[in-house]
């Protein structure tokens, strides 16, 4: 939770100090990704995914992290559902689309 709070507060401080609302950048999300995944065995992945969905609702990233959360908790049907939602947001021409779909196939959710 500390990493998520840090990221949210970082941008609130920028807005307060400089009067500029930048919004969280995807590069910052990737910067704290490993902390979220490794800390508490991924227990905060769902919170992280929900935060991302609030900021970037059309991005598959939030759905991916929520899917990882469910997968790590052995809630396979929920993980597949979340991965499918995320995959549905992707452009088929996106080079990451095939890799994203592999999560669905790997869990048996054709």
C-alpha positions, 0 to 999 in steps of 0.5 A: 500500500505504501508504494501505491500511496506514494504514487498517488501522493506524488502527483497530488503534491505536484498539483499543490506545489506547482498548480499542474495536474499531470496525472500518473504516467504509465512509466511510474506504474511500471517503476513500482510494479515489482514492489507491488508484485513481490511485497506480501506475495502480490496481495496488493495487486488487486488494489494496484489494478483498481487504481490503474483502472480509475486512471486509465480505464481503457488500458488493459494494465489494470485488468492484467494486475487484477488477473494476476491477483486472482491467479496468485490466489488460485481463483482461476475463473476470476483470473481468466475473466479479468484477463479476457476483459483486458484483452478485449481492450487491446488493439489486435495489432498491438505486439503485446496482444498475443502475449496477453492472450497467452495468459488466458490460454495458459489458464485454460480459458479458451 
